[in-house]
Amino acid sequence: MSAMKRCFPMVRYKVLVSIAVFAASTVGASSPAFPGVEQTAEEAINAKLATGLPEVLDRSGAASISVAHIESGRIVAMQAAGLSAPGQAATTQTRYNVASLTKPVSAEVILRLVAEGRFSLDQPMSSTWLDPDLSDDSRHERLTPRLALNHQTGFPNWRSTGGLRFGSDPGGEAGYSGEGYEYVAKFIGHLTGAGIDHHAQRLVFKPLGMTATTYTAGSEPPAAVASSRSNDTWTPPVTRETPSAADDLVTNVGDYATFLISLMRRDALTPGLIAERARVQADQLNQMCDGIPASICPESAGPALGWTLFVIGGVPYYMHTGSDTDGFSLAYWTPSTGSGTVILTNSENGNRAVLPVLDLIGANPEFVTLLREQASR
């Protein structure tokens, strides 16, 4: 297990601490492509990424990086640098295993199923699905889709060799759990007769034209997905033969950015569900602000139906990361401004590239300062 997956309170553990401090993280702004010719904001961001990403890679040690940036609800910049495999240049079409960035996609599929009236967020899952490991523990009756999406099932991240057990009571303090997402996916499969991947294709991937995104690699050759590099050693990409609602989605930056734009547009959700996602579902502000200056603290922080939500200066930021030994990824979006960024890498130390990239694109300084402060702890 990666050192980035140490057990911290959820906001810090899976979203912020995994962004390690990267010394001298600000990469210098690039010069205009044509001196004397004023650039548009879009051209300037693309120029900074094109010039800066190779330097970010060199200093972080990551093998490759692919970045998409959104402003005013549209993709304004996409750039890639480095190698996706030995001798193979990464491009913005390169597909990556994005690890836990799978969860926001699965959460959106679940919310769209709720919007269809298939079930409610607070419907007990026990009448439809019960993991045999929990048959002697009546607490399974409290499990709902909402608790699974907000990491409040009481499950550990992954079950032990002894099976699935509650580590705490459902509905209590949030504790990051991939098992919670797997549990609600099993519930959906038993209720609807179709898996999370089928519903994702029907409700998200096909409507949005996300042709590069799959829960499994399918029949594609391994070369179609970025390999991973640790130090100087390359390993084949990690992909799944059966879909997981929590881990190992395969996608590229363009597809994932398109997904974020759909969330900003509030596609396919009811007003009630939009309102539910707009609020912190389990308060974690005290954990977030422990040991950092009060001036940096957000107004609120905690899980919000598939994402971690921070409110900074009245502006909501939804963020999630994906971290495994074969790569690091990050996505955030800000619905009030229509902005967001997707960063995908194929190295565990790709986390070191995050802050420099956010500097390159000119992300909100208060947001970046919060991440940098959290990362330094």
BALOBA-1460 file (C-alpha; in Angstrom, 3 decimals):
// residues 377
<rec num="1" residu="m" x="0.000" y="0.000" z="0.000"/>
<rec num="2" residu="s" x="1.210" y="3.452" z="-0.887"/>
<rec num="3" residu="a" x="2.367" y="5.772" z="1.869"/>
<rec num="4" residu="m" x="-0.211" y="8.193" z="0.495"/>
<rec num="5" residu="k" x="-2.946" y="5.871" z="1.745"/>
<rec num="6" residu="r" x="-2.235" y="6.261" z="5.428"/>
<rec num="7" residu="c" x="-5.281" y="6.358" z="7.652"/>
<rec num="8" residu="f" x="-6.094" y="10.011" z="8.278"/>
<rec num="9" residu="p" x="-9.527" y="11.627" z="8.636"/>
<rec num="10" residu="m" x="-11.116" y="11.296" z="5.221"/>
<rec num="11" residu="v" x="-10.712" y="14.827" z="3.881"/>
<rec num="12" residu="r" x="-7.023" y="14.785" z="4.678"/>
<rec num="13" residu="y" x="-6.465" y="11.086" z="3.984"/>
<rec num="14" residu="k" x="-7.778" y="10.670" z="0.491"/>
<rec num="15" residu="v" x="-8.065" y="14.157" z="-0.873"/>
<rec num="16" residu="l" x="-5.367" y="16.410" z="0.515"/>
<rec num="17" residu="v" x="-2.546" y="14.537" z="2.210"/>
<rec num="18" residu="s" x="-2.007" y="12.544" z="-0.977"/>
<rec num="19" residu="i" x="-0.852" y="15.795" z="-2.620"/>
<rec num="20" residu="a" x="2.680" y="15.827" z="-1.237"/>
<rec num="21" residu="v" x="4.644" y="19.043" z="-0.842"/>
<rec num="22" residu="f" x="6.712" y="19.686" z="-3.927"/>
<rec num="23" residu="a" x="9.584" y="22.065" z="-3.304"/>
<rec num="24" residu="a" x="9.707" y="25.096" z="-5.578"/>
<rec num="25" residu="s" x="6.313" y="24.129" z="-6.895"/>
<rec num="26" residu="t" x="5.672" y="27.239" z="-9.004"/>
<rec num="27" residu="v" x="6.782" y="26.874" z="-12.591"/>
<rec num="28" residu="g" x="7.551" y="30.125" z="-14.370"/>
<rec num="29" residu="a" x="5.079" y="31.566" z="-16.834"/>
<rec num="30" residu="s" x="5.974" y="30.990" z="-20.439"/>
<rec num="31" residu="s" x="6.625" y="33.754" z="-22.950"/>
<rec num="32" residu="p" x="4.048" y="34.449" z="-25.667"/>
<rec num="33" residu="a" x="4.344" y="32.122" z="-28.639"/>
<rec num="34" residu="f" x="4.806" y="35.176" z="-30.860"/>
<rec num="35" residu="p" x="6.518" y="38.111" z="-29.090"/>
<rec num="36" residu="g" x="4.606" y="41.330" z="-29.523"/>
<rec num="37" residu="v" x="1.302" y="39.553" z="-30.210"/>
<rec num="38" residu="e" x="-1.151" y="39.583" z="-27.312"/>
<rec num="39" residu="q" x="-2.474" y="36.131" z="-26.393"/>
<rec num="40" residu="t" x="-6.007" y="35.267" z="-25.423"/>
<rec num="41" residu="a" x="-6.465" y="33.718" z="-21.978"/>
<rec num="42" residu="e" x="-7.034" y="30.353" z="-23.638"/>
<rec num="43" residu="e" x="-3.858" y="30.599" z="-25.690"/>
<rec num="44" residu="a" x="-1.913" y="31.691" z="-22.621"/>
<rec num="45" residu="i" x="-2.991" y="28.664" z="-20.560"/>
<rec num="46" residu="n" x="-2.149" y="26.280" z="-23.392"/>
<rec num="47" residu="a" x="1.224" y="27.937" z="-23.874"/>
<rec num="48" residu="k" x="2.038" y="27.717" z="-20.167"/>
<rec num="49" residu="l" x="1.111" y="24.041" z="-20.071"/>
<rec num="50" residu="a" x="3.003" y="23.210" z="-23.253"/>
<rec num="51" residu="t" x="6.126" y="24.897" z="-21.925"/>
<rec num="52" residu="g" x="5.751" y="24.014" z="-18.269"/>
<rec num="53" residu="l" x="4.640" y="20.368" z="-18.235"/>
<rec num="54" residu="p" x="8.019" y="18.916" z="-19.327"/>
<rec num="55" residu="e" x="9.644" y="20.837" z="-16.478"/>
<rec num="56" residu="v" x="6.984" y="19.619" z="-14.042"/>
<rec num="57" residu="l" x="7.682" y="16.035" z="-15.103"/>
<rec num="58" residu="d" x="11.417" y="16.481" z="-14.793"/>
<rec num="59" residu="r" x="11.153" y="17.838" z="-11.269"/>
<rec num="60" residu="s" x="8.433" y="15.463" z="-10.046"/>
<rec num="61" residu="g" x="9.885" y="12.272" z="-11.499"/>
<rec num="62" residu="a" x="6.544" y="11.236" z="-12.999"/>
<rec num="63" residu="a" x="6.586" y="9.350" z="-16.297"/>
<rec num="64" residu="s" x="3.817" y="11.308" z="-18.006"/>
<rec num="65" residu="i" x="1.073" y="13.788" z="-17.305"/>
<rec num="66" residu="s" x="-2.105" y="14.712" z="-19.137"/>
<rec num="67" residu="v" x="-4.062" y="17.842" z="-18.202"/>
<rec num="68" residu="a" x="-7.422" y="19.295" z="-19.206"/>
<rec num="69" residu="h" x="-8.606" y="22.676" z="-17.934"/>
<rec num="70" residu="i" x="-12.159" y="24.025" z="-18.019"/>
<rec num="71" residu="e" x="-13.312" y="27.627" z="-17.895"/>
<rec num="72" residu="s" x="-16.881" y="28.913" z="-18.244"/>
<rec num="73" residu="g" x="-18.154" y="25.399" z="-18.720"/>
<rec num="74" residu="r" x="-15.945" y="24.404" z="-21.648"/>
<rec num="75" residu="i" x="-12.545" y="22.815" z="-22.152"/>
<rec num="76" residu="v" x="-10.087" y="25.604" z="-22.943"/>
<rec num="77" residu="a" x="-6.792" y="23.706" z="-22.668"/>
<rec num="78" residu="m" x="-5.545" y="20.131" z="-23.061"/>
<rec num="79" residu="q" x="-1.873" y="19.238" z="-22.988"/>
<rec num="80" residu="a" x="0.214" y="16.138" z="-22.314"/>
<rec num="81" residu="a" x="3.906" y="15.401" z="-21.836"/>
<rec num="82" residu="g" x="6.165" y="12.461" z="-21.092"/>
<rec num="83" residu="l" x="5.941" y="8.754" z="-21.856"/>
<rec num="84" residu="s" x="2.927" y="6.461" z="-21.537"/>
<rec num="85" residu="a" x="5.151" y="3.428" z="-22.110"/>
<rec num="86" residu="p" x="8.826" y="2.915" z="-23.039"/>
<rec num="87" residu="g" x="9.436" y="4.924" z="-26.208"/>
<rec num="88" residu="q" x="5.771" y="5.930" z="-26.492"/>
<rec num="89" residu="a" x="4.821" y="9.594" z="-26.082"/>
<rec num="90" residu="a" x="1.766" y="10.405" z="-24.010"/>
<rec num="91" residu="t" x="-0.949" y="12.447" z="-25.710"/>
<rec num="92" residu="t" x="-4.236" y="13.896" z="-24.556"/>
<rec num="93" residu="q" x="-5.854" y="10.747" z="-25.991"/>
<rec num="94" residu="t" x="-3.804" y="8.483" z="-23.721"/>
<rec num="95" residu="r" x="-6.007" y="6.463" z="-21.375"/>
<rec num="96" residu="y" x="-5.032" y="6.034" z="-17.718"/>
<rec num="97" residu="n" x="-6.146" y="3.916" z="-14.810"/>
<rec num="98" residu="v" x="-7.526" y="6.693" z="-12.591"/>
<rec num="99" residu="a" x="-7.913" y="4.593" z="-9.420"/>
<rec num="100" residu="s" x="-10.392" y="6.219" z="-7.016"/>
<rec num="101" residu="l" x="-11.495" y="8.850" z="-9.531"/>
<rec num="102" residu="t" x="-13.834" y="5.975" z="-10.377"/>
<rec num="103" residu="k" x="-15.967" y="6.848" z="-7.342"/>
<rec num="104" residu="p" x="-17.325" y="10.211" z="-8.560"/>
<rec num="105" residu="v" x="-18.405" y="8.550" z="-11.813"/>
<rec num="106" residu="s" x="-20.130" y="5.726" z="-9.951"/>
<rec num="107" residu="a" x="-21.761" y="8.240" z="-7.626"/>
<rec num="108" residu="e" x="-23.171" y="10.160" z="-10.585"/>
<rec num="109" residu="v" x="-24.552" y="6.954" z="-12.097"/>
<rec num="110" residu="i" x="-26.264" y="6.218" z="-8.785"/>
<rec num="111" residu="l" x="-27.710" y="9.733" z="-8.545"/>
<rec num="112" residu="r" x="-29.088" y="9.483" z="-12.081"/>
<rec num="113" residu="l" x="-30.710" y="6.161" z="-11.187"/>
<rec num="114" residu="v" x="-32.302" y="7.886" z="-8.198"/>
<rec num="115" residu="a" x="-33.509" y="10.635" z="-10.543"/>
<rec num="116" residu="e" x="-35.151" y="7.922" z="-12.674"/>
<rec num="117" residu="g" x="-37.089" y="6.784" z="-9.613"/>
<rec num="118" residu="r" x="-35.396" y="3.385" z="-9.313"/>
<rec num="119" residu="f" x="-34.756" y="3.897" z="-5.584"/>
<rec num="120" residu="s" x="-34.134" y="6.713" z="-3.107"/>
<rec num="121" residu="l" x="-30.935" y="7.864" z="-1.454"/>
<rec num="122" residu="d" x="-32.288" y="6.811" z="1.922"/>
<rec num="123" residu="q" x="-33.813" y="3.483" z="0.917"/>
<rec num="124" residu="p" x="-32.550" y="0.620" z="3.118"/>
<rec num="125" residu="m" x="-30.488" y="-1.712" z="0.943"/>
<rec num="126" residu="s" x="-31.074" y="-4.726" z="3.188"/>
<rec num="127" residu="s" x="-34.333" y="-5.805" z="1.552"/>
<rec num="128" residu="t" x="-32.549" y="-6.138" z="-1.794"/>
<rec num="129" residu="w" x="-28.952" y="-6.958" z="-0.935"/>
<rec num="130" residu="l" x="-27.204" y="-8.372" z="2.117"/>
<rec num="131" residu="d" x="-23.574" y="-9.387" z="2.082"/>
<rec num="132" residu="p" x="-23.412" y="-12.844" z="3.685"/>
<rec num="133" residu="d" x="-20.564" y="-11.645" z="5.910"/>
<rec num="134" residu="l" x="-23.017" y="-9.276" z="7.637"/>
<rec num="135" residu="s" x="-25.940" y="-11.659" z="8.071"/>
<rec num="136" residu="d" x="-25.425" y="-11.889" z="11.843"/>
<rec num="137" residu="d" x="-25.032" y="-8.132" z="12.347"/>
<rec num="138" residu="s" x="-28.322" y="-6.245" z="12.419"/>
<rec num="139" residu="r" x="-26.550" y="-2.968" z="11.611"/>
<rec num="140" residu="h" x="-26.753" y="-3.924" z="7.934"/>
<rec num="141" residu="e" x="-30.393" y="-2.783" z="8.086"/>
<rec num="142" residu="r" x="-29.201" y="0.839" z="8.432"/>
<rec num="143" residu="l" x="-27.203" y="0.863" z="5.186"/>
<rec num="144" residu="t" x="-28.476" y="3.201" z="2.449"/>
<rec num="145" residu="p" x="-27.085" y="4.506" z="-0.859"/>
<rec num="146" residu="r" x="-26.535" y="7.914" z="0.752"/>
<rec num="147" residu="l" x="-24.307" y="6.460" z="3.466"/>
<rec num="148" residu="a" x="-22.308" y="4.528" z="0.861"/>
<rec num="149" residu="l" x="-21.689" y="7.619" z="-1.295"/>
<rec num="150" residu="n" x="-20.680" y="9.677" z="1.753"/>
<rec num="151" residu="h" x="-18.333" y="7.060" z="3.267"/>
<rec num="152" residu="q" x="-20.565" y="6.573" z="6.295"/>
<rec num="153" residu="t" x="-21.221" y="2.840" z="6.034"/>
<rec num="154" residu="g" x="-18.849" y="2.080" z="8.889"/>
<rec num="155" residu="f" x="-16.882" y="-0.260" z="6.636"/>
<rec num="156" residu="p" x="-13.078" y="-0.207" z="6.329"/>
<rec num="157" residu="n" x="-11.602" y="0.851" z="3.010"/>
<rec num="158" residu="w" x="-11.340" y="-2.791" z="1.934"/>
<rec num="159" residu="r" x="-12.443" y="-5.969" z="3.644"/>
<rec num="160" residu="s" x="-9.855" y="-8.139" z="5.349"/>
<rec num="161" residu="t" x="-9.154" y="-11.793" z="4.613"/>
<rec num="162" residu="g" x="-11.684" y="-12.568" z="7.342"/>
<rec num="163" residu="g" x="-14.470" y="-10.932" z="5.342"/>
<rec num="164" residu="l" x="-16.495" y="-7.722" z="5.545"/>
<rec num="165" residu="r" x="-17.052" y="-6.305" z="9.016"/>
<rec num="166" residu="f" x="-18.277" y="-3.014" z="10.444"/>
<rec num="167" residu="g" x="-15.537" y="-0.904" z="11.960"/>
<rec num="168" residu="s" x="-18.092" y="1.563" z="13.325"/>
<rec num="169" residu="d" x="-21.834" y="2.139" z="13.265"/>
<rec num="170" residu="p" x="-23.420" y="3.140" z="9.940"/>
<rec num="171" residu="g" x="-24.329" y="6.813" z="9.765"/>
<rec num="172" residu="g" x="-21.570" y="7.994" z="12.081"/>
<rec num="173" residu="e" x="-18.319" y="9.791" z="11.322"/>
<rec num="174" residu="a" x="-17.176" y="9.476" z="7.716"/>
<rec num="175" residu="g" x="-14.370" y="7.017" z="7.077"/>
<rec num="176" residu="y" x="-13.117" y="6.430" z="3.538"/>
<rec num="177" residu="s" x="-14.410" y="3.124" z="2.166"/>
<rec num="178" residu="g" x="-14.161" y="1.516" z="-1.229"/>
<rec num="179" residu="e" x="-16.259" y="-1.303" z="0.198"/>
<rec num="180" residu="g" x="-19.162" y="1.111" z="0.625"/>
<rec num="181" residu="y" x="-19.151" y="1.795" z="-3.116"/>
<rec num="182" residu="e" x="-18.904" y="-1.896" z="-3.910"/>
<rec num="183" residu="y" x="-21.843" y="-2.543" z="-1.588"/>
<rec num="184" residu="v" x="-24.166" y="-0.029" z="-3.231"/>
<rec num="185" residu="a" x="-23.135" y="-1.349" z="-6.664"/>
<rec num="186" residu="k" x="-24.160" y="-4.861" z="-5.580"/>
<rec num="187" residu="f" x="-27.468" y="-3.417" z="-4.369"/>
<rec num="188" residu="i" x="-28.047" y="-1.801" z="-7.765"/>
<rec num="189" residu="g" x="-27.176" y="-5.001" z="-9.592"/>
<rec num="190" residu="h" x="-29.657" y="-7.036" z="-7.571"/>
<rec num="191" residu="l" x="-32.364" y="-4.369" z="-7.793"/>
<rec num="192" residu="t" x="-32.137" y="-3.591" z="-11.509"/>
<rec num="193" residu="g" x="-30.649" y="-6.755" z="-12.948"/>
<rec num="194" residu="a" x="-27.777" y="-4.779" z="-14.521"/>
<rec num="195" residu="g" x="-24.339" y="-3.788" z="-13.271"/>
<rec num="196" residu="i" x="-22.888" y="-0.353" z="-12.607"/>
<rec num="197" residu="d" x="-21.025" y="-0.466" z="-15.930"/>
<rec num="198" residu="h" x="-24.244" y="-1.032" z="-17.884"/>
<rec num="199" residu="h" x="-25.956" y="1.908" z="-16.218"/>
<rec num="200" residu="a" x="-22.850" y="4.075" z="-16.635"/>
<rec num="201" residu="q" x="-22.861" y="3.413" z="-20.364"/>
<rec num="202" residu="r" x="-26.575" y="4.189" z="-20.621"/>
<rec num="203" residu="l" x="-26.739" y="7.238" z="-18.351"/>
<rec num="204" residu="v" x="-23.302" y="8.875" z="-18.605"/>
<rec num="205" residu="f" x="-20.803" y="7.560" z="-21.141"/>
<rec num="206" residu="k" x="-23.032" y="7.280" z="-24.215"/>
<rec num="207" residu="p" x="-25.010" y="10.530" z="-23.705"/>
<rec num="208" residu="l" x="-21.775" y="12.466" z="-23.199"/>
<rec num="209" residu="g" x="-19.771" y="10.753" z="-25.942"/>
<rec num="210" residu="m" x="-17.213" y="9.406" z="-23.439"/>
<rec num="211" residu="t" x="-15.942" y="6.715" z="-25.795"/>
<rec num="212" residu="a" x="-12.566" y="6.350" z="-24.052"/>
<rec num="213" residu="t" x="-14.034" y="5.578" z="-20.626"/>
<rec num="214" residu="t" x="-14.688" y="2.051" z="-19.359"/>
<rec num="215" residu="y" x="-14.783" y="0.173" z="-16.078"/>
<rec num="216" residu="t" x="-12.790" y="-2.649" z="-17.668"/>
<rec num="217" residu="a" x="-10.186" y="-2.663" z="-20.417"/>
<rec num="218" residu="g" x="-12.354" y="-5.041" z="-22.442"/>
<rec num="219" residu="s" x="-10.751" y="-6.503" z="-25.542"/>
<rec num="220" residu="e" x="-8.319" y="-3.652" z="-26.050"/>
<rec num="221" residu="p" x="-4.590" y="-4.492" z="-25.939"/>
<rec num="222" residu="p" x="-2.679" y="-3.388" z="-22.816"/>
<rec num="223" residu="a" x="-0.824" y="-0.806" z="-24.911"/>
<rec num="224" residu="a" x="-4.085" y="1.141" z="-25.207"/>
<rec num="225" residu="v" x="-3.729" y="2.121" z="-21.525"/>
<rec num="226" residu="a" x="-0.692" y="3.886" z="-20.057"/>
<rec num="227" residu="s" x="1.833" y="1.628" z="-18.398"/>
<rec num="228" residu="s" x="3.250" y="2.671" z="-15.045"/>
<rec num="229" residu="r" x="6.795" y="3.722" z="-14.203"/>
<rec num="230" residu="s" x="8.315" y="3.653" z="-10.736"/>
<rec num="231" residu="n" x="11.883" y="4.983" z="-10.734"/>
<rec num="232" residu="d" x="13.191" y="3.385" z="-13.940"/>
<rec num="233" residu="t" x="10.987" y="0.276" z="-13.876"/>
<rec num="234" residu="w" x="7.978" y="-0.026" z="-16.180"/>
<rec num="235" residu="t" x="5.043" y="-2.290" z="-15.375"/>
<rec num="236" residu="p" x="1.937" y="-3.121" z="-17.444"/>
<rec num="237" residu="p" x="-1.209" y="-1.103" z="-16.716"/>
<rec num="238" residu="v" x="-3.580" y="-2.318" z="-14.032"/>
<rec num="239" residu="t" x="-7.032" y="-2.987" z="-15.481"/>
<rec num="240" residu="r" x="-10.008" y="-5.046" z="-14.358"/>
<rec num="241" residu="e" x="-11.830" y="-7.930" z="-15.970"/>
<rec num="242" residu="t" x="-14.943" y="-7.209" z="-13.906"/>
<rec num="243" residu="p" x="-16.094" y="-3.682" z="-13.050"/>
<rec num="244" residu="s" x="-15.485" y="-2.039" z="-9.690"/>
<rec num="245" residu="a" x="-17.576" y="0.924" z="-8.565"/>
<rec num="246" residu="a" x="-14.662" y="2.125" z="-6.444"/>
<rec num="247" residu="d" x="-11.458" y="1.679" z="-8.390"/>
<rec num="248" residu="d" x="-9.574" y="1.328" z="-11.675"/>
<rec num="249" residu="l" x="-11.768" y="3.151" z="-14.176"/>
<rec num="250" residu="v" x="-9.921" y="3.723" z="-17.474"/>
<rec num="251" residu="t" x="-10.317" y="7.106" z="-19.156"/>
<rec num="252" residu="n" x="-8.520" y="10.087" z="-20.705"/>
<rec num="253" residu="v" x="-8.481" y="13.756" z="-19.721"/>
<rec num="254" residu="g" x="-10.898" y="14.861" z="-22.402"/>
<rec num="255" residu="d" x="-13.539" y="12.363" z="-21.344"/>
<rec num="256" residu="y" x="-13.192" y="13.131" z="-17.651"/>
<rec num="257" residu="a" x="-13.336" y="16.868" z="-18.285"/>
<rec num="258" residu="t" x="-16.491" y="16.301" z="-20.338"/>
<rec num="259" residu="f" x="-17.904" y="14.461" z="-17.323"/>
<rec num="260" residu="l" x="-17.133" y="17.435" z="-15.058"/>
<rec num="261" residu="i" x="-18.880" y="19.799" z="-17.463"/>
<rec num="262" residu="s" x="-21.967" y="17.596" z="-17.330"/>
<rec num="263" residu="l" x="-21.969" y="17.914" z="-13.543"/>
<rec num="264" residu="m" x="-21.682" y="21.686" z="-13.828"/>
<rec num="265" residu="r" x="-24.699" y="21.688" z="-16.151"/>
<rec num="266" residu="r" x="-26.590" y="19.566" z="-13.594"/>
<rec num="267" residu="d" x="-27.538" y="17.088" z="-16.296"/>
<rec num="268" residu="a" x="-30.199" y="14.476" z="-15.570"/>
<rec num="269" residu="l" x="-30.682" y="15.289" z="-11.874"/>
<rec num="270" residu="t" x="-33.746" y="16.543" z="-10.046"/>
<rec num="271" residu="p" x="-33.639" y="19.856" z="-8.137"/>
<rec num="272" residu="g" x="-33.705" y="17.876" z="-4.899"/>
<rec num="273" residu="l" x="-30.633" y="15.856" z="-5.820"/>
<rec num="274" residu="i" x="-28.805" y="18.979" z="-6.993"/>
<rec num="275" residu="a" x="-29.517" y="20.555" z="-3.619"/>
<rec num="276" residu="e" x="-28.321" y="17.448" z="-1.782"/>
<rec num="277" residu="r" x="-24.984" y="17.459" z="-3.598"/>
<rec num="278" residu="a" x="-24.575" y="21.171" z="-2.903"/>
<rec num="279" residu="r" x="-24.226" y="20.582" z="0.831"/>
<rec num="280" residu="v" x="-21.652" y="18.870" z="3.021"/>
<rec num="281" residu="q" x="-23.246" y="15.619" z="4.128"/>
<rec num="282" residu="a" x="-20.897" y="14.819" z="7.023"/>
<rec num="283" residu="d" x="-19.028" y="17.731" z="8.584"/>
<rec num="284" residu="q" x="-15.242" y="17.382" z="8.644"/>
<rec num="285" residu="l" x="-14.250" y="21.005" z="9.092"/>
<rec num="286" residu="n" x="-12.498" y="20.391" z="12.422"/>
<rec num="287" residu="q" x="-10.282" y="17.676" z="10.905"/>
<rec num="288" residu="m" x="-9.545" y="19.908" z="7.935"/>
<rec num="289" residu="c" x="-8.557" y="22.909" z="10.031"/>
<rec num="290" residu="d" x="-6.649" y="21.087" z="12.750"/>
<rec num="291" residu="g" x="-3.219" y="22.693" z="12.992"/>
<rec num="292" residu="i" x="-3.523" y="25.215" z="10.168"/>
<rec num="293" residu="p" x="-4.052" y="28.985" z="10.368"/>
<rec num="294" residu="a" x="-7.694" y="29.992" z="10.725"/>
<rec num="295" residu="s" x="-7.306" y="32.362" z="7.783"/>
<rec num="296" residu="i" x="-6.764" y="29.390" z="5.471"/>
<rec num="297" residu="c" x="-9.662" y="27.255" z="6.713"/>
<rec num="298" residu="p" x="-12.652" y="26.827" z="4.427"/>
<rec num="299" residu="e" x="-16.096" y="27.723" z="5.694"/>
<rec num="300" residu="s" x="-17.184" y="24.077" z="5.458"/>
<rec num="301" residu="a" x="-15.713" y="20.761" z="4.333"/>
<rec num="302" residu="g" x="-16.761" y="17.132" z="4.046"/>
<rec num="303" residu="p" x="-18.189" y="14.447" z="1.749"/>
<rec num="304" residu="a" x="-20.898" y="15.419" z="-0.732"/>
<rec num="305" residu="l" x="-22.293" y="12.410" z="-2.604"/>
<rec num="306" residu="g" x="-19.179" y="11.226" z="-4.412"/>
<rec num="307" residu="w" x="-16.918" y="14.211" z="-3.839"/>
<rec num="308" residu="t" x="-15.259" y="16.120" z="-1.046"/>
<rec num="309" residu="l" x="-16.745" y="19.603" z="-0.927"/>
<rec num="310" residu="f" x="-14.902" y="22.681" z="0.354"/>
<rec num="311" residu="v" x="-16.492" y="26.115" z="0.533"/>
<rec num="312" residu="i" x="-13.811" y="28.804" z="0.299"/>
<rec num="313" residu="g" x="-14.852" y="32.449" z="0.321"/>
<rec num="314" residu="g" x="-18.388" y="31.372" z="-0.437"/>
<rec num="315" residu="v" x="-17.263" y="29.406" z="-3.522"/>
<rec num="316" residu="p" x="-17.826" y="25.599" z="-3.553"/>
<rec num="317" residu="y" x="-14.988" y="23.361" z="-4.736"/>
<rec num="318" residu="y" x="-15.656" y="19.686" z="-5.435"/>
<rec num="319" residu="m" x="-12.522" y="17.560" z="-5.465"/>
<rec num="320" residu="h" x="-11.376" y="13.943" z="-5.588"/>
<rec num="321" residu="t" x="-8.105" y="12.128" z="-6.128"/>
<rec num="322" residu="g" x="-7.062" y="8.679" z="-7.268"/>
<rec num="323" residu="s" x="-3.912" y="7.155" z="-5.838"/>
<rec num="324" residu="d" x="-2.443" y="3.697" z="-6.391"/>
<rec num="325" residu="t" x="1.066" y="2.389" z="-6.828"/>
<rec num="326" residu="d" x="0.701" y="2.733" z="-10.613"/>
<rec num="327" residu="g" x="-0.518" y="6.318" z="-10.830"/>
<rec num="328" residu="f" x="-1.993" y="9.459" z="-9.327"/>
<rec num="329" residu="s" x="-4.924" y="11.511" z="-10.584"/>
<rec num="330" residu="l" x="-6.933" y="14.523" z="-9.465"/>
<rec num="331" residu="a" x="-10.074" y="16.315" z="-10.565"/>
<rec num="332" residu="y" x="-11.862" y="19.355" z="-9.190"/>
<rec num="333" residu="w" x="-14.717" y="21.532" z="-10.375"/>
<rec num="334" residu="t" x="-16.313" y="24.781" z="-9.295"/>
<rec num="335" residu="p" x="-19.923" y="25.069" z="-10.466"/>
<rec num="336" residu="s" x="-20.316" y="28.744" z="-9.622"/>
<rec num="337" residu="t" x="-17.581" y="29.707" z="-12.103"/>
<rec num="338" residu="g" x="-17.807" y="26.768" z="-14.509"/>
<rec num="339" residu="s" x="-14.130" y="25.974" z="-13.988"/>
<rec num="340" residu="g" x="-12.253" y="22.776" z="-13.218"/>
<rec num="341" residu="t" x="-9.149" y="20.735" z="-13.931"/>
<rec num="342" residu="v" x="-8.279" y="17.092" z="-14.564"/>
<rec num="343" residu="i" x="-4.714" y="15.834" z="-13.974"/>
<rec num="344" residu="l" x="-3.779" y="12.228" z="-14.853"/>
<rec num="345" residu="t" x="-0.379" y="10.561" z="-14.384"/>
<rec num="346" residu="n" x="1.055" y="7.066" z="-14.601"/>
<rec num="347" residu="s" x="3.483" y="7.239" z="-11.663"/>
<rec num="348" residu="e" x="2.841" y="7.054" z="-7.945"/>
<rec num="349" residu="n" x="4.860" y="10.249" z="-7.510"/>
<rec num="350" residu="g" x="2.547" y="12.000" z="-9.955"/>
<rec num="351" residu="n" x="1.197" y="13.628" z="-6.793"/>
<rec num="352" residu="r" x="4.231" y="15.907" z="-6.906"/>
<rec num="353" residu="a" x="3.011" y="17.376" z="-10.171"/>
<rec num="354" residu="v" x="-0.338" y="18.605" z="-8.874"/>
<rec num="355" residu="l" x="0.580" y="21.893" z="-7.212"/>
<rec num="356" residu="p" x="2.865" y="23.015" z="-10.063"/>
<rec num="357" residu="v" x="0.098" y="22.314" z="-12.591"/>
<rec num="358" residu="l" x="-2.420" y="24.280" z="-10.546"/>
<rec num="359" residu="d" x="0.066" y="27.150" z="-10.520"/>
<rec num="360" residu="l" x="0.457" y="26.915" z="-14.288"/>
<rec num="361" residu="i" x="-3.254" y="27.157" z="-14.982"/>
<rec num="362" residu="g" x="-3.730" y="29.983" z="-12.489"/>
<rec num="363" residu="a" x="-6.071" y="28.138" z="-10.116"/>
<rec num="364" residu="n" x="-7.678" y="30.157" z="-7.327"/>
<rec num="365" residu="p" x="-4.860" y="31.135" z="-4.920"/>
<rec num="366" residu="e" x="-6.977" y="30.490" z="-1.817"/>
<rec num="367" residu="f" x="-7.745" y="26.969" z="-3.022"/>
<rec num="368" residu="v" x="-4.102" y="26.259" z="-3.863"/>
<rec num="369" residu="t" x="-2.928" y="27.732" z="-0.548"/>
<rec num="370" residu="l" x="-5.265" y="25.392" z="1.330"/>
<rec num="371" residu="l" x="-3.934" y="22.373" z="-0.569"/>
<rec num="372" residu="r" x="-0.333" y="23.452" z="-0.078"/>
<rec num="373" residu="e" x="-0.864" y="23.998" z="3.658"/>
<rec num="374" residu="q" x="-2.537" y="20.613" z="4.069"/>
<rec num="375" residu="a" x="0.178" y="18.914" z="2.048"/>
<rec num="376" residu="s" x="2.901" y="20.378" z="4.253"/>
<rec num="377" residu="r" x="1.564" y="18.692" z="7.392"/>
